[in-house]
Amino acid sequence: MSLSELCGRIKDRQALLAVIGLGYVGLPLACKLAGEGFNVVGVELRDEVVNKVNQGISPIEGKEPGLVDLIASVVETGRLRATGDYTELSDRDIILIAVETPVDNENKPRYQALHDVIEKMGPVLKHGALVILESTIAPGTIERVVIPYLERSSSIRINRDFYLGHCPERVMPGKLLANLENMSRVVGGMTPETAETMVVFYKTFVKADLDPTDCITAELVKTTENAYRDVQIAFANEVAQICEAVGGDVWKVRELVNKSPYRNMHLPGSGVGGHCITKDPWLLVYGVEGGDVPLRLIPAARAVNDSMPNHMVKLLREALRLQNFDLNGSRVLILGYAYLEDSDDIRNSPSESLVQSLRTLGAEPVIHDPYVSEYRGDVYQKAIGCNAILLMVAHQEYRMLDLGRLRAAIEPGVLIDGRAVIDPDLARQAGYIYRRIGRAQD
Ligand code: SAJ
């Protein structure tokens, strides 16, 4: 089938679609496409996910507005079905790939999932099919990995027998369905005609800008937008430490800096977690690995942000020492284990490395998080017998703490606020020895 014929089948919703990988990117996408009237096959490795989806049940934890109802309706109408069988791809006109592309502990991308998909998809790829990769990948991956692997596993040729594009996902947990409509997308095609066909496809559900371009640009934009955010956060974290040293208040400094035109100083804090901002800068860096590009800023920003949990420990140790308490042997209440406020997602959470550091230093962490099942519970009960509090995540619940009641359980009552959640005056009135990241010791 030609790309112009494919455009026609897209417009009349006759194009047969597949989404490989029914995670937090692929499942909402598959549901959205089915909801737009397409026939969609979801291909997924995990049997429990396949079974749940085919029962019309969402396997995604956490609140995702609209997803539960949408999956139930598209499965009931038969527009969406899940399978683990790759042969069901053989009649598919458009195949979207949304599998994990993590980095390993040496910050190198691990493309095992992508390799497996390409190996299994190649032999059944339909002539004329359009393959679109939505996973975030290092610049150059389409050229150096996806094309050679796919041509080898399919024994057919790109731009002659099949078409290929990269449209990086821009999802955010908690707003998965809404973002599919509202976020602009970079639409990279291996040829301009491919990119234009992808625009026709994405226009069936994206209401925001669709920017056609080539694949290398799409790879660069996605990894750059998240590296940008990481560098901005690192800058805020470094200024926070400067303010602590010279007697300033970074929160006030940031407010006034951002009154200056074209400034957008981000929020300092107790660290940077999640599966995007912690990973994508390394994918961007990997794209030029082995080259002679002097990469200093992006790795340094990662190091600054990864150092913030230990900075919280430093502030804690100093505050305890002033009370003649040693960190070694102390019990410390950790408020927040998720990587993001009002989320249950703990991937790459700063609290994880914080807890490891505390244990290494002989402290006993007591963890509370209202969203993470193993750490839920009565925060005031958990506080009993603790010496100090480290506030790591700005969960809404922590903005409404009964500070007096909590203080009664903590001695000597050190409170280190990593997200500027607690009002310093209220903390002091309640008898805490209060410190906040980015503010000098009063
Ligand atoms: N954080 C700071 N200071 C800030 C902003 C965030 O310390 O000023 C911390 C957060 O506490 C968290 C981490 O950084 O630990 C990541 O926060 P995030 O708001 O970037 O949330 P993510 O990781 O879900 O990022 C996603 C990204 N979206 C995609 O990759 C499609 C990111 O590009 C978005 O900018 C972000 O959501 C968003 O704006 O919600």
Residues whose N, C-alpha, C, O or C-beta is under 5 A from the ligand:
A	BS01	SAJ	E169 R170 V171 M172 N226 I233 H266 L267 P268 G269 G271 V272 G273 G274 H275 C276 I277 Y339 L340
